[in-house]
Amino acid sequence: MRAQNSATTPSTIAVTTSRGAASADGGAAATDPTGPTSTGTAAPVAGRRGTLLAALGVVSFSLTFPSTAWGLESFGPWSLVAVRSVLAALIAGAFLLAGRVPLPERRHWAGLAVVAGGVVVGFPLLTTLALQTSTTSHAAVVVGLLPLTTAAFAAVRTGRRPSRTFWIAAVSGALVVLAFTVQQSGGALSTGDLYLFGALVVCAAGYTEGGRLARLMPGWHVIGWALVFCLPLMTAGAAVALTQEPVRLTAHGIAGLVWVAAGSTFFGLYVWYRGMAAIGIPRASQLQLAQPLLTLFWSVTVLGEELAPAAPLAAVAVLVCIAVTQRAKS
């Protein structure tokens, strides 16, 4: 594969613009990852499509923790993370080869490394370690802080500041999630919570950088190349981990592995980055306030965990915050 030519032709620019990845003049829309690229009468359509794609990504992500819990029935935490990354990278590589996608420009490699470190390696590893001691419902609520963390990273990375109403609603949603977490953990944070808070930081960095890159290239190229770049490291890691941790194959374990590899890691991130490119990082990130609620639903219906009494109240409060952030100017 050859590197992309930075002197992009006008026809390529036109195609990219239609996908919501960059502007035809290479101006603010191509460099500002916090707002949508579409203008004029096409803006509402592009906004609805972007919201739908981002929401589909959230649904995919909401199944990650239950699937990881299933995967841990068959694999150790290090083995599960390494094998899921290898499988996802092979899927991504096959799509990149089939589409004859050229190598990304060298100037994008640092950003792809951030995506790889945060989304492909850091978040899966830290959350998998956390789920050894935490329930999926508890982990889901802690990770509900991710939208605020992502919005903060985006503000620092891009220099753009969302409106005061946006921040009030975002902080309110985060406080609801935090209060729910502390109440459920008895007022003390566990080792699993520390893993989860670390996962928030690295994932927010990966989401922010991925959202920026998704406005310069198709979203599936972003996650595809990030996965492929990690393939040598994760292949070596899988070879070592599988010899050190026991493997007990079960139907649940295999199904969980397949979903976290193909569903969460590849498909979910593909639609998520495309959605972020269309509607902006801050607004897309607030859709993830619904992710803990969806994961709570899966944890009860799929894993049989008990639903906390405070969950319905938290659900209503978070949904109100989502509505406000989606209407606030970002």
HELIX and SHEET records of a PDB file:
HELIX    1   1 PRO A   10  SER A   18  1                                   9    
HELIX    2   2 ALA A   28  THR A   31  1                                   4    
HELIX    3   3 ALA A   42  SER A   62  1                                  21    
HELIX    4   4 THR A   64  GLY A   71  1                                   8    
HELIX    5   5 PRO A   77  ALA A   98  1                                  22    
HELIX    6   6 ARG A  106  HIS A  108  5                                   3    
HELIX    7   7 TRP A  109  VAL A  115  1                                   7    
HELIX    8   8 ALA A  116  GLY A  122  3                                   7    
HELIX    9   9 PHE A  123  ALA A  130  1                                   8    
HELIX   10  10 THR A  136  VAL A  142  1                                   7    
HELIX   11  11 VAL A  143  LEU A  145  5                                   3    
HELIX   12  12 LEU A  146  THR A  158  1                                  13    
HELIX   13  13 ARG A  164  GLN A  184  1                                  21    
HELIX   14  14 THR A  191  LEU A  213  1                                  23    
HELIX   15  15 GLY A  219  GLN A  244  1                                  26    
HELIX   16  16 ALA A  251  VAL A  258  1                                   8    
HELIX   17  17 TRP A  259  GLY A  268  3                                  10    
HELIX   18  18 LEU A  269  ILE A  279  1                                  11    
HELIX   19  19 ILE A  281  LEU A  287  1                                   7    
HELIX   20  20 GLN A  288  ALA A  290  5                                   3    
HELIX   21  21 GLN A  291  THR A  301  1                                  11    
HELIX   22  22 ALA A  311  ARG A  327  1                                  17    
END                                                                             
